[in-house]
């Protein structure tokens, strides 16, 4: 367990949370962010379930875009949605009143970098007697309740587990299993997309060239993706490549698709054609996933799919530490200004992400071949 520095405004006594009682307790958890951020809360949720079992009812507060993923984690009892940029006091008050009606006993604010003032307002409105949050050095946001130091260099999931321990959780998950649920309808939609294109003995490589709009600096150059895909198509028999992305990313993915015009039918652009569920089914079917540091990379690893992750502005120990090492290859070449995401308002490079450009197509090809299962004569430059 991470040895982080804790700060408390009340005594650190686990019995004060009320879990010594046999009566059920309502726990509220607030977490905004992308898909990867939500997935990082899985060990935390498991710890609460293992430690408190039927004595807790868990309510998860997140954005509408994340609600489907939280539901598929099968670890919470209820989901409330509120957008992190919400400026309507009525909507905020409505959520707070709902938490009071649920008789919230404990409120976990898992926000570390963004929208923290709104998180504190919701915690107060919930009426929860015990409120847990993170604090950072030299910040102006007032601390409250039970606090834990948000070490910016620590694995995020370990910070969350430290907070669970602070609340009295004693049964921490020894390993993270595949907890994501894929429905029959999700599988049918993925089958419909792949029908007539992916044959039984084909190998499937899913490629995500995108990154969150909050940090485009995490994107590896499109020409590098194109070089890797063309090389793999020449080296790996019966390979099919599926390009993915959201509807808003379709135009960007189309640029990569146009660079692969000579690949014929071996490459398909599925950007904007998948729901979260069908995307999960597609990732679960893949022999390998190649992705920048973004939601699909973490989804693939959470589903047990082998993946090659390309990182630079974020550190692997902070964002990619969680998943089994034998199913991932993380390529990362540290430079003096890395990591920068969440630490500075504007990247020091001004967008010229040298940390990503240092990753070579040759080492990405080698990593993909290794995970796909093709004999590899190239050395990884990790």
C-alpha atoms as a printed R data frame, in Angstrom:
    type eleno elety resid chain resno       x       y       z
1   ATOM     1    CA   UNK     A     1   0.000   0.000   0.000
2   ATOM     2    CA   UNK     A     2   1.225   3.401  -0.930
3   ATOM     3    CA   UNK     A     3   2.808   5.307   1.954
4   ATOM     4    CA   UNK     A     4   1.159   8.623   1.283
5   ATOM     5    CA   UNK     A     5   0.945  11.568   3.639
6   ATOM     6    CA   UNK     A     6  -2.463  11.942   5.261
7   ATOM     7    CA   UNK     A     7  -4.090  14.991   6.701
8   ATOM     8    CA   UNK     A     8  -7.065  14.784   9.058
9   ATOM     9    CA   UNK     A     9  -9.191  17.421  10.632
10  ATOM    10    CA   UNK     A    10 -10.742  14.735  12.837
11  ATOM    11    CA   UNK     A    11  -9.085  11.773  14.506
12  ATOM    12    CA   UNK     A    12  -8.266   8.846  12.261
13  ATOM    13    CA   UNK     A    13 -10.507   6.271  13.924
14  ATOM    14    CA   UNK     A    14 -12.231   3.862  11.549
15  ATOM    15    CA   UNK     A    15 -15.127   3.144  13.880
16  ATOM    16    CA   UNK     A    16 -16.290   6.726  13.544
17  ATOM    17    CA   UNK     A    17 -17.534   6.041  10.021
18  ATOM    18    CA   UNK     A    18 -20.311   3.930  11.472
19  ATOM    19    CA   UNK     A    19 -19.432   0.606   9.842
20  ATOM    20    CA   UNK     A    20 -19.281  -1.083  13.217
21  ATOM    21    CA   UNK     A    21 -23.099  -0.967  13.126
22  ATOM    22    CA   UNK     A    22 -25.094  -3.702  11.436
23  ATOM    23    CA   UNK     A    23 -27.488  -1.200   9.823
24  ATOM    24    CA   UNK     A    24 -26.811  -0.405   6.130
25  ATOM    25    CA   UNK     A    25 -24.888   2.791   5.377
26  ATOM    26    CA   UNK     A    26 -25.281   4.886   2.240
27  ATOM    27    CA   UNK     A    27 -21.967   5.745   0.604
28  ATOM    28    CA   UNK     A    28 -21.733   8.487  -2.025
29  ATOM    29    CA   UNK     A    29 -18.870   8.490  -4.509
30  ATOM    30    CA   UNK     A    30 -18.176  11.432  -6.789
31  ATOM    31    CA   UNK     A    31 -15.964  10.918  -9.833
32  ATOM    32    CA   UNK     A    32 -15.919  12.875 -13.086
33  ATOM    33    CA   UNK     A    33 -13.406  12.607 -15.906
34  ATOM    34    CA   UNK     A    34 -12.981  10.253 -18.849
35  ATOM    35    CA   UNK     A    35 -13.523   6.513 -19.142
36  ATOM    36    CA   UNK     A    36 -10.007   5.754 -17.914
37  ATOM    37    CA   UNK     A    37 -10.521   7.872 -14.803
38  ATOM    38    CA   UNK     A    38 -13.717   6.002 -13.928
39  ATOM    39    CA   UNK     A    39 -12.084   2.619 -14.523
40  ATOM    40    CA   UNK     A    40  -9.387   3.558 -12.022
41  ATOM    41    CA   UNK     A    41 -12.044   3.513  -9.284
42  ATOM    42    CA   UNK     A    42 -12.695  -0.230  -9.713
43  ATOM    43    CA   UNK     A    43 -10.249  -1.387  -6.996
44  ATOM    44    CA   UNK     A    44 -11.685   1.242  -4.649
45  ATOM    45    CA   UNK     A    45 -15.236  -0.004  -5.246
46  ATOM    46    CA   UNK     A    46 -14.122  -3.604  -4.805
47  ATOM    47    CA   UNK     A    47 -12.492  -2.718  -1.490
48  ATOM    48    CA   UNK     A    48 -15.726  -1.163  -0.234
49  ATOM    49    CA   UNK     A    49 -17.775  -4.177  -1.332
50  ATOM    50    CA   UNK     A    50 -15.344  -6.698   0.135
51  ATOM    51    CA   UNK     A    51 -14.982  -4.854   3.431
52  ATOM    52    CA   UNK     A    52 -18.537  -3.739   4.086
53  ATOM    53    CA   UNK     A    53 -20.638  -6.124   1.984
54  ATOM    54    CA   UNK     A    54 -24.349  -5.788   2.587
55  ATOM    55    CA   UNK     A    55 -23.779  -3.054   5.139
56  ATOM    56    CA   UNK     A    56 -23.336  -0.432   2.431
57  ATOM    57    CA   UNK     A    57 -25.421   1.006  -0.365
58  ATOM    58    CA   UNK     A    58 -23.240   2.741  -2.942
59  ATOM    59    CA   UNK     A    59 -24.395   5.760  -4.960
60  ATOM    60    CA   UNK     A    60 -22.033   6.869  -7.747
61  ATOM    61    CA   UNK     A    61 -22.210  10.465  -9.003
62  ATOM    62    CA   UNK     A    62 -20.697  11.101 -12.435
63  ATOM    63    CA   UNK     A    63 -21.409  12.666 -15.828
64  ATOM    64    CA   UNK     A    64 -24.054  11.215 -18.139
65  ATOM    65    CA   UNK     A    65 -21.340  10.040 -20.553
66  ATOM    66    CA   UNK     A    66 -19.811   7.831 -17.845
67  ATOM    67    CA   UNK     A    67 -23.053   6.401 -16.454
68  ATOM    68    CA   UNK     A    68 -23.127   3.481 -18.894
69  ATOM    69    CA   UNK     A    69 -19.611   2.414 -17.913
70  ATOM    70    CA   UNK     A    70 -20.332   2.674 -14.178
71  ATOM    71    CA   UNK     A    71 -23.427   0.536 -14.697
72  ATOM    72    CA   UNK     A    72 -21.371  -2.130 -16.487
73  ATOM    73    CA   UNK     A    73 -18.913  -2.327 -13.604
74  ATOM    74    CA   UNK     A    74 -21.649  -3.991 -11.494
75  ATOM    75    CA   UNK     A    75 -20.322  -2.524  -8.253
76  ATOM    76    CA   UNK     A    76 -22.778   0.238  -7.368
77  ATOM    77    CA   UNK     A    77 -26.439   0.342  -6.383
78  ATOM    78    CA   UNK     A    78 -27.456   3.623  -7.956
79  ATOM    79    CA   UNK     A    79 -26.054   6.197 -10.387
80  ATOM    80    CA   UNK     A    80 -26.807   9.925 -10.268
81  ATOM    81    CA   UNK     A    81 -25.675  12.123 -13.148
82  ATOM    82    CA   UNK     A    82 -24.472  15.695 -12.953
83  ATOM    83    CA   UNK     A    83 -22.222  17.449 -15.441
84  ATOM    84    CA   UNK     A    84 -18.964  18.761 -13.910
85  ATOM    85    CA   UNK     A    85 -19.346  22.125 -15.654
86  ATOM    86    CA   UNK     A    86 -22.918  22.555 -14.380
87  ATOM    87    CA   UNK     A    87 -23.639  26.182 -13.456
88  ATOM    88    CA   UNK     A    88 -27.282  25.634 -12.509
89  ATOM    89    CA   UNK     A    89 -27.637  25.839  -8.758
90  ATOM    90    CA   UNK     A    90 -31.080  24.215  -9.073
91  ATOM    91    CA   UNK     A    91 -29.610  21.074 -10.657
92  ATOM    92    CA   UNK     A    92 -26.830  20.927  -8.069
93  ATOM    93    CA   UNK     A    93 -29.318  21.428  -5.254
94  ATOM    94    CA   UNK     A    94 -31.560  18.699  -6.695
95  ATOM    95    CA   UNK     A    95 -28.720  16.167  -6.530
96  ATOM    96    CA   UNK     A    96 -27.848  17.304  -3.012
97  ATOM    97    CA   UNK     A    97 -31.475  16.870  -1.889
98  ATOM    98    CA   UNK     A    98 -31.563  13.401  -3.429
99  ATOM    99    CA   UNK     A    99 -28.485  12.423  -1.432
100 ATOM   100    CA   UNK     A   100 -30.121  13.734   1.733
101 ATOM   101    CA   UNK     A   101 -33.216  11.657   0.984
102 ATOM   102    CA   UNK     A   102 -30.913   8.641   0.656
103 ATOM   103    CA   UNK     A   103 -29.534   9.541   4.101
104 ATOM   104    CA   UNK     A   104 -25.946   9.694   2.906
105 ATOM   105    CA   UNK     A   105 -23.582   8.751   5.717
106 ATOM   106    CA   UNK     A   106 -20.252   8.959   3.872
107 ATOM   107    CA   UNK     A   107 -19.196  11.068   0.897
108 ATOM   108    CA   UNK     A   108 -16.041  10.229  -1.080
109 ATOM   109    CA   UNK     A   109 -14.898  13.044  -3.375
110 ATOM   110    CA   UNK     A   110 -12.428  11.342  -5.735
111 ATOM   111    CA   UNK     A   111 -11.649  14.448  -7.792
112 ATOM   112    CA   UNK     A   112  -7.932  15.243  -7.736
113 ATOM   113    CA   UNK     A   113  -7.240  17.747 -10.509
114 ATOM   114    CA   UNK     A   114 -10.471  19.294 -11.785
115 ATOM   115    CA   UNK     A   115 -13.929  20.541 -10.701
116 ATOM   116    CA   UNK     A   116 -12.996  20.307  -7.055
117 ATOM   117    CA   UNK     A   117 -15.008  23.260  -5.783
118 ATOM   118    CA   UNK     A   118 -18.201  21.742  -7.135
119 ATOM   119    CA   UNK     A   119 -17.253  18.445  -5.484
120 ATOM   120    CA   UNK     A   120 -16.924  20.154  -2.122
121 ATOM   121    CA   UNK     A   121 -20.256  21.906  -2.591
122 ATOM   122    CA   UNK     A   122 -21.983  18.592  -3.323
123 ATOM   123    CA   UNK     A   123 -20.327  16.944  -0.336
124 ATOM   124    CA   UNK     A   124 -21.708  19.651   1.917
125 ATOM   125    CA   UNK     A   125 -25.181  19.510   0.359
126 ATOM   126    CA   UNK     A   126 -25.293  15.726   0.806
127 ATOM   127    CA   UNK     A   127 -25.454  16.106   4.570
128 ATOM   128    CA   UNK     A   128 -23.026  13.214   4.978
129 ATOM   129    CA   UNK     A   129 -21.453  13.194   8.415
130 ATOM   130    CA   UNK     A   130 -18.147  11.832   7.111
131 ATOM   131    CA   UNK     A   131 -16.612  13.455   4.038
132 ATOM   132    CA   UNK     A   132 -13.379  12.345   2.409
133 ATOM   133    CA   UNK     A   133 -11.401  14.278  -0.172
134 ATOM   134    CA   UNK     A   134  -7.928  14.869  -1.568
135 ATOM   135    CA   UNK     A   135  -5.796  17.903  -1.018
136 ATOM   136    CA   UNK     A   136  -2.705  19.175  -2.785
137 ATOM   137    CA   UNK     A   137   0.109  21.361  -1.562
138 ATOM   138    CA   UNK     A   138  -0.286  25.143  -1.847
139 ATOM   139    CA   UNK     A   139  -3.835  25.013  -3.154
140 ATOM   140    CA   UNK     A   140  -6.424  27.634  -2.349
141 ATOM   141    CA   UNK     A   141  -9.422  25.277  -2.092
142 ATOM   142    CA   UNK     A   142 -10.397  24.912   1.581
143 ATOM   143    CA   UNK     A   143  -9.810  21.484   3.095
144 ATOM   144    CA   UNK     A   144 -12.596  19.737   4.924
145 ATOM   145    CA   UNK     A   145 -13.440  16.474   6.681
146 ATOM   146    CA   UNK     A   146 -11.000  13.602   6.307
147 ATOM   147    CA   UNK     A   147  -8.259  14.520   3.858
148 ATOM   148    CA   UNK     A   148  -5.529  12.604   2.084
149 ATOM   149    CA   UNK     A   149  -2.554  14.080   0.290
150 ATOM   150    CA   UNK     A   150  -2.917  13.703  -3.500
151 ATOM   151    CA   UNK     A   151   0.650  12.739  -4.322
152 ATOM   152    CA   UNK     A   152   0.948  13.703  -8.022
153 ATOM   153    CA   UNK     A   153   3.509  10.947  -8.638
154 ATOM   154    CA   UNK     A   154   1.551   8.095  -7.056
155 ATOM   155    CA   UNK     A   155  -0.638   5.600  -8.959
156 ATOM   156    CA   UNK     A   156  -4.162   6.977  -8.991
157 ATOM   157    CA   UNK     A   157  -5.801   3.684  -8.018
158 ATOM   158    CA   UNK     A   158  -3.519   3.460  -4.984
159 ATOM   159    CA   UNK     A   159  -4.571   6.928  -3.865
160 ATOM   160    CA   UNK     A   160  -8.179   5.802  -4.004
161 ATOM   161    CA   UNK     A   161  -7.389   2.641  -2.027
162 ATOM   162    CA   UNK     A   162  -5.653   4.755   0.600
163 ATOM   163    CA   UNK     A   163  -8.872   6.695   0.988
164 ATOM   164    CA   UNK     A   164 -10.850   3.455   1.344
165 ATOM   165    CA   UNK     A   165  -8.481   2.374   4.120
166 ATOM   166    CA   UNK     A   166  -8.962   5.722   5.825
167 ATOM   167    CA   UNK     A   167 -12.700   4.981   5.894
168 ATOM   168    CA   UNK     A   168 -12.099   1.579   7.479
169 ATOM   169    CA   UNK     A   169 -11.832  -0.801   4.505
170 ATOM   170    CA   UNK     A   170  -9.629  -3.756   5.426
171 ATOM   171    CA   UNK     A   171 -10.195  -6.245   2.574
172 ATOM   172    CA   UNK     A   172  -8.339  -4.858  -0.401
173 ATOM   173    CA   UNK     A   173  -8.540  -6.656  -3.767
174 ATOM   174    CA   UNK     A   174  -5.499  -8.862  -4.345
175 ATOM   175    CA   UNK     A   175  -5.948  -8.511  -8.095
176 ATOM   176    CA   UNK     A   176  -8.412  -6.841 -10.387
177 ATOM   177    CA   UNK     A   177 -10.574  -9.288 -12.288
178 ATOM   178    CA   UNK     A   178 -12.613  -8.676 -15.409
179 ATOM   179    CA   UNK     A   179 -15.632  -6.902 -13.948
180 ATOM   180    CA   UNK     A   180 -17.027  -5.235 -17.069
181 ATOM   181    CA   UNK     A   181 -20.318  -6.619 -18.326
182 ATOM   182    CA   UNK     A   182 -20.976  -6.901 -22.073
183 ATOM   183    CA   UNK     A   183 -24.561  -7.601 -23.074
184 ATOM   184    CA   UNK     A   184 -25.805  -9.844 -25.871
185 ATOM   185    CA   UNK     A   185 -27.035  -6.717 -27.679
186 ATOM   186    CA   UNK     A   186 -23.521  -5.240 -27.495
187 ATOM   187    CA   UNK     A   187 -22.052  -8.386 -29.016
188 ATOM   188    CA   UNK     A   188 -24.702  -8.448 -31.752
189 ATOM   189    CA   UNK     A   189 -23.923  -4.866 -32.739
190 ATOM   190    CA   UNK     A   190 -20.188  -5.589 -32.870
191 ATOM   191    CA   UNK     A   191 -20.895  -8.730 -34.942
192 ATOM   192    CA   UNK     A   192 -22.953  -6.635 -37.368
193 ATOM   193    CA   UNK     A   193 -20.068  -4.204 -37.829
194 ATOM   194    CA   UNK     A   194 -17.593  -7.019 -38.441
195 ATOM   195    CA   UNK     A   195 -19.891  -9.199 -40.558
196 ATOM   196    CA   UNK     A   196 -18.462 -10.001 -43.970
197 ATOM   197    CA   UNK     A   197 -15.171  -8.301 -43.156
198 ATOM   198    CA   UNK     A   198 -13.575 -10.237 -40.304
199 ATOM   199    CA   UNK     A   199 -13.333 -13.971 -40.968
200 ATOM   200    CA   UNK     A   200 -12.887 -16.703 -38.395
201 ATOM   201    CA   UNK     A   201  -9.115 -17.091 -38.771
202 ATOM   202    CA   UNK     A   202  -8.300 -13.406 -39.233
203 ATOM   203    CA   UNK     A   203  -6.306 -11.481 -36.660
204 ATOM   204    CA   UNK     A   204  -7.834  -8.236 -35.434
205 ATOM   205    CA   UNK     A   205  -5.826  -5.157 -34.458
206 ATOM   206    CA   UNK     A   206  -7.884  -2.278 -33.073
207 ATOM   207    CA   UNK     A   207  -6.177   1.118 -33.386
208 ATOM   208    CA   UNK     A   208  -7.175   4.253 -31.455
209 ATOM   209    CA   UNK     A   209  -5.207   7.299 -32.662
210 ATOM   210    CA   UNK     A   210  -7.243   9.703 -30.498
211 ATOM   211    CA   UNK     A   211  -6.837  11.348 -27.119
212 ATOM   212    CA   UNK     A   212  -9.159  13.363 -24.934
213 ATOM   213    CA   UNK     A   213  -9.881  16.920 -26.031
214 ATOM   214    CA   UNK     A   214  -8.484  18.044 -22.685
215 ATOM   215    CA   UNK     A   215  -4.992  16.908 -23.738
216 ATOM   216    CA   UNK     A   216  -4.430  16.502 -27.490
217 ATOM   217    CA   UNK     A   217  -0.726  16.542 -26.644
218 ATOM   218    CA   UNK     A   218  -1.119  12.821 -25.844
219 ATOM   219    CA   UNK     A   219  -1.630  11.946 -29.526
220 ATOM   220    CA   UNK     A   220   1.096  10.092 -31.417
221 ATOM   221    CA   UNK     A   221   1.554  11.519 -34.966
222 ATOM   222    CA   UNK     A   222  -0.825  10.080 -37.569
223 ATOM   223    CA   UNK     A   223   1.969   9.336 -40.093
224 ATOM   224    CA   UNK     A   224   3.579   7.117 -37.457
225 ATOM   225    CA   UNK     A   225   0.333   5.202 -36.992
226 ATOM   226    CA   UNK     A   226   0.077   4.802 -40.773
227 ATOM   227    CA   UNK     A   227   3.641   3.474 -41.018
228 ATOM   228    CA   UNK     A   228   3.002   0.939 -38.245
229 ATOM   229    CA   UNK     A   229  -0.259  -0.292 -39.789
230 ATOM   230    CA   UNK     A   230   1.229  -0.651 -43.267
231 ATOM   231    CA   UNK     A   231   4.225  -2.547 -41.883
232 ATOM   232    CA   UNK     A   232   2.044  -4.902 -39.836
233 ATOM   233    CA   UNK     A   233  -0.231  -5.577 -42.807
234 ATOM   234    CA   UNK     A   234   2.839  -6.694 -44.748
235 ATOM   235    CA   UNK     A   235   4.260  -8.794 -41.913
236 ATOM   236    CA   UNK     A   236   1.255 -10.373 -40.175
237 ATOM   237    CA   UNK     A   237  -0.831 -12.847 -42.187
238 ATOM   238    CA   UNK     A   238  -4.616 -12.372 -42.284
239 ATOM   239    CA   UNK     A   239  -4.471  -9.129 -40.319
240 ATOM   240    CA   UNK     A   240  -7.473  -6.813 -40.203
241 ATOM   241    CA   UNK     A   241  -7.207  -3.307 -38.698
242 ATOM   242    CA   UNK     A   242 -10.189  -1.530 -37.118
243 ATOM   243    CA   UNK     A   243  -9.819   2.220 -36.553
244 ATOM   244    CA   UNK     A   244 -11.981   3.509 -33.702
245 ATOM   245    CA   UNK     A   245 -13.069   6.829 -32.246
246 ATOM   246    CA   UNK     A   246 -16.125   8.792 -31.219
247 ATOM   247    CA   UNK     A   247 -18.411  10.614 -33.642
248 ATOM   248    CA   UNK     A   248 -16.590  13.889 -32.905
249 ATOM   249    CA   UNK     A   249 -13.282  12.154 -33.747
250 ATOM   250    CA   UNK     A   250 -14.462  10.720 -37.065
251 ATOM   251    CA   UNK     A   251 -12.820  13.448 -39.169
252 ATOM   252    CA   UNK     A   252  -9.466  13.001 -37.415
253 ATOM   253    CA   UNK     A   253  -9.590   9.200 -37.816
254 ATOM   254    CA   UNK     A   254 -10.573   9.653 -41.469
255 ATOM   255    CA   UNK     A   255  -7.236  11.423 -42.050
256 ATOM   256    CA   UNK     A   256  -5.443   8.267 -40.906
257 ATOM   257    CA   UNK     A   257  -7.750   6.110 -43.017
258 ATOM   258    CA   UNK     A   258  -6.894   8.196 -46.098
259 ATOM   259    CA   UNK     A   259  -3.187   7.558 -45.461
260 ATOM   260    CA   UNK     A   260  -3.934   3.834 -45.721
261 ATOM   261    CA   UNK     A   261  -5.737   3.951 -49.074
262 ATOM   262    CA   UNK     A   262  -3.454   1.303 -50.588
263 ATOM   263    CA   UNK     A   263  -4.356  -1.209 -47.861
264 ATOM   264    CA   UNK     A   264  -7.636  -1.993 -49.580
265 ATOM   265    CA   UNK     A   265 -10.275  -3.787 -47.530
266 ATOM   266    CA   UNK     A   266  -7.848  -4.700 -44.730
267 ATOM   267    CA   UNK     A   267  -8.600  -1.466 -42.847
268 ATOM   268    CA   UNK     A   268 -12.014  -0.194 -41.734
269 ATOM   269    CA   UNK     A   269 -12.941   3.117 -40.098
270 ATOM   270    CA   UNK     A   270 -15.458   2.486 -37.296
271 ATOM   271    CA   UNK     A   271 -15.153   5.945 -35.719
272 ATOM   272    CA   UNK     A   272 -18.586   7.182 -34.709
273 ATOM   273    CA   UNK     A   273 -20.275   3.825 -35.405
274 ATOM   274    CA   UNK     A   274 -19.966   2.236 -31.961
275 ATOM   275    CA   UNK     A   275 -21.769   2.723 -28.689
276 ATOM   276    CA   UNK     A   276 -19.819   2.152 -25.489
277 ATOM   277    CA   UNK     A   277 -21.154  -1.395 -25.257
278 ATOM   278    CA   UNK     A   278 -20.368  -2.357 -28.848
279 ATOM   279    CA   UNK     A   279 -16.940  -0.733 -28.521
280 ATOM   280    CA   UNK     A   280 -16.278  -2.918 -25.487
281 ATOM   281    CA   UNK     A   281 -17.391  -5.991 -27.457
282 ATOM   282    CA   UNK     A   282 -15.086  -4.978 -30.316
283 ATOM   283    CA   UNK     A   283 -12.137  -4.486 -27.964
284 ATOM   284    CA   UNK     A   284 -12.825  -7.844 -26.311
285 ATOM   285    CA   UNK     A   285 -12.679  -9.530 -29.736
286 ATOM   286    CA   UNK     A   286  -9.327  -7.963 -30.653
287 ATOM   287    CA   UNK     A   287  -6.037  -9.857 -30.681
288 ATOM   288    CA   UNK     A   288  -4.326  -6.578 -29.793
289 ATOM   289    CA   UNK     A   289  -5.212  -2.925 -29.229
290 ATOM   290    CA   UNK     A   290  -2.856  -0.065 -30.124
291 ATOM   291    CA   UNK     A   291  -3.768   3.213 -28.466
292 ATOM   292    CA   UNK     A   292  -2.624   6.515 -27.063
293 ATOM   293    CA   UNK     A   293  -3.294   7.128 -23.376
294 ATOM   294    CA   UNK     A   294  -7.082   7.415 -23.505
295 ATOM   295    CA   UNK     A   295 -10.268   5.597 -22.527
296 ATOM   296    CA   UNK     A   296 -10.117   2.758 -25.110
297 ATOM   297    CA   UNK     A   297  -6.644   1.738 -23.890
298 ATOM   298    CA   UNK     A   298  -7.893   1.347 -20.325
299 ATOM   299    CA   UNK     A   299 -11.103  -0.325 -21.486
300 ATOM   300    CA   UNK     A   300  -9.126  -2.896 -23.460
301 ATOM   301    CA   UNK     A   301  -6.885  -3.724 -20.508
302 ATOM   302    CA   UNK     A   302  -9.865  -3.902 -18.150
303 ATOM   303    CA   UNK     A   303 -11.452  -6.420 -20.531
304 ATOM   304    CA   UNK     A   304  -8.304  -8.565 -20.525
305 ATOM   305    CA   UNK     A   305  -7.303  -7.696 -24.101
306 ATOM   306    CA   UNK     A   306  -3.619  -7.356 -24.907
307 ATOM   307    CA   UNK     A   307  -2.677  -3.760 -25.605
308 ATOM   308    CA   UNK     A   308   0.198  -1.512 -26.625
309 ATOM   309    CA   UNK     A   309  -0.049   1.877 -24.931
310 ATOM   310    CA   UNK     A   310   1.758   4.994 -26.151
311 ATOM   311    CA   UNK     A   311   2.452   7.429 -23.305
312 ATOM   312    CA   UNK     A   312   4.434  10.638 -22.954
313 ATOM   313    CA   UNK     A   313   2.679  13.574 -21.252
314 ATOM   314    CA   UNK     A   314   1.419  11.186 -18.554
315 ATOM   315    CA   UNK     A   315   3.604   8.775 -16.603
316 ATOM   316    CA   UNK     A   316   2.921   5.012 -16.870
317 ATOM   317    CA   UNK     A   317   3.274   4.540 -13.108
318 ATOM   318    CA   UNK     A   318   0.542   7.099 -12.560
319 ATOM   319    CA   UNK     A   319  -1.973   6.128 -15.262
320 ATOM   320    CA   UNK     A   320  -1.127   2.645 -16.594
321 ATOM   321    CA   UNK     A   321   0.008   0.884 -13.436
322 ATOM   322    CA   UNK     A   322  -3.258  -0.906 -12.709
323 ATOM   323    CA   UNK     A   323  -3.601  -3.650 -15.304
324 ATOM   324    CA   UNK     A   324  -1.718  -7.019 -15.511
325 ATOM   325    CA   UNK     A   325   1.824  -6.515 -16.856
326 ATOM   326    CA   UNK     A   326   1.761  -9.635 -19.019
327 ATOM   327    CA   UNK     A   327  -1.071  -8.236 -21.139
328 ATOM   328    CA   UNK     A   328   0.364  -4.823 -21.903
329 ATOM   329    CA   UNK     A   329   3.412  -3.139 -23.359
330 ATOM   330    CA   UNK     A   330   3.671   0.518 -22.446
331 ATOM   331    CA   UNK     A   331   6.060   2.563 -24.572
332 ATOM   332    CA   UNK     A   332   7.334   5.670 -22.843
333 ATOM   333    CA   UNK     A   333  10.467   7.781 -23.346
334 ATOM   334    CA   UNK     A   334  10.743  10.286 -20.486
335 ATOM   335    CA   UNK     A   335  11.912  13.811 -21.155
336 ATOM   336    CA   UNK     A   336  12.528  16.554 -18.599
337 ATOM   337    CA   UNK     A   337   9.089  18.110 -18.992
338 ATOM   338    CA   UNK     A   338   7.192  14.818 -18.680
339 ATOM   339    CA   UNK     A   339   4.727  14.276 -17.105
340 ATOM   340    CA   UNK     A   340   2.991  17.582 -17.734
341 ATOM   341    CA   UNK     A   341  -0.739  16.761 -18.005
342 ATOM   342    CA   UNK     A   342  -2.571  17.976 -14.864
343 ATOM   343    CA   UNK     A   343   0.616  19.674 -13.636
344 ATOM   344    CA   UNK     A   344   0.711  22.733 -15.888
345 ATOM   345    CA   UNK     A   345  -2.051  24.700 -17.604
346 ATOM   346    CA   UNK     A   346  -0.194  24.757 -20.940
347 ATOM   347    CA   UNK     A   347   2.269  22.027 -22.037
348 ATOM   348    CA   UNK     A   348   5.868  23.353 -21.905
349 ATOM   349    CA   UNK     A   349   6.382  22.068 -25.459
350 ATOM   350    CA   UNK     A   350   3.514  24.190 -26.757
351 ATOM   351    CA   UNK     A   351   2.019  21.098 -28.402
352 ATOM   352    CA   UNK     A   352   5.196  19.874 -30.070
353 ATOM   353    CA   UNK     A   353   5.098  16.668 -28.008
354 ATOM   354    CA   UNK     A   354   8.645  15.399 -28.283
355 ATOM   355    CA   UNK     A   355   7.934  12.786 -25.599
356 ATOM   356    CA   UNK     A   356   5.475  11.122 -28.002
357 ATOM   357    CA   UNK     A   357   7.590  11.672 -31.109
358 ATOM   358    CA   UNK     A   358  10.476   9.795 -29.481
359 ATOM   359    CA   UNK     A   359   8.408   6.603 -29.729
360 ATOM   360    CA   UNK     A   360   9.494   4.995 -33.004
361 ATOM   361    CA   UNK     A   361   7.284   3.052 -35.425
362 ATOM   362    CA   UNK     A   362   9.816   0.210 -35.292
363 ATOM   363    CA   UNK     A   363   9.341  -0.399 -31.576
364 ATOM   364    CA   UNK     A   364   5.565  -0.125 -31.892
365 ATOM   365    CA   UNK     A   365   5.596  -2.733 -34.665
366 ATOM   366    CA   UNK     A   366   7.747  -4.996 -32.491
367 ATOM   367    CA   UNK     A   367   5.384  -4.616 -29.542
368 ATOM   368    CA   UNK     A   368   2.282  -5.342 -31.627
369 ATOM   369    CA   UNK     A   369   3.860  -8.388 -33.250
370 ATOM   370    CA   UNK     A   370   4.831  -9.722 -29.845
371 ATOM   371    CA   UNK     A   371   1.329  -9.402 -28.393
372 ATOM   372    CA   UNK     A   372  -0.404 -10.650 -31.537
373 ATOM   373    CA   UNK     A   373   1.794 -13.729 -31.326
374 ATOM   374    CA   UNK     A   374   3.974 -13.295 -34.400
375 ATOM   375    CA   UNK     A   375   7.631 -14.284 -33.959
376 ATOM   376    CA   UNK     A   376   9.503 -11.081 -33.269
377 ATOM   377    CA   UNK     A   377  13.038 -10.384 -34.430
378 ATOM   378    CA   UNK     A   378  12.943  -6.698 -33.549
379 ATOM   379    CA   UNK     A   379  14.120  -5.378 -30.201
380 ATOM   380    CA   UNK     A   380  11.816  -3.206 -28.146
381 ATOM   381    CA   UNK     A   381  13.352   0.142 -27.348
382 ATOM   382    CA   UNK     A   382  11.639   0.467 -23.986
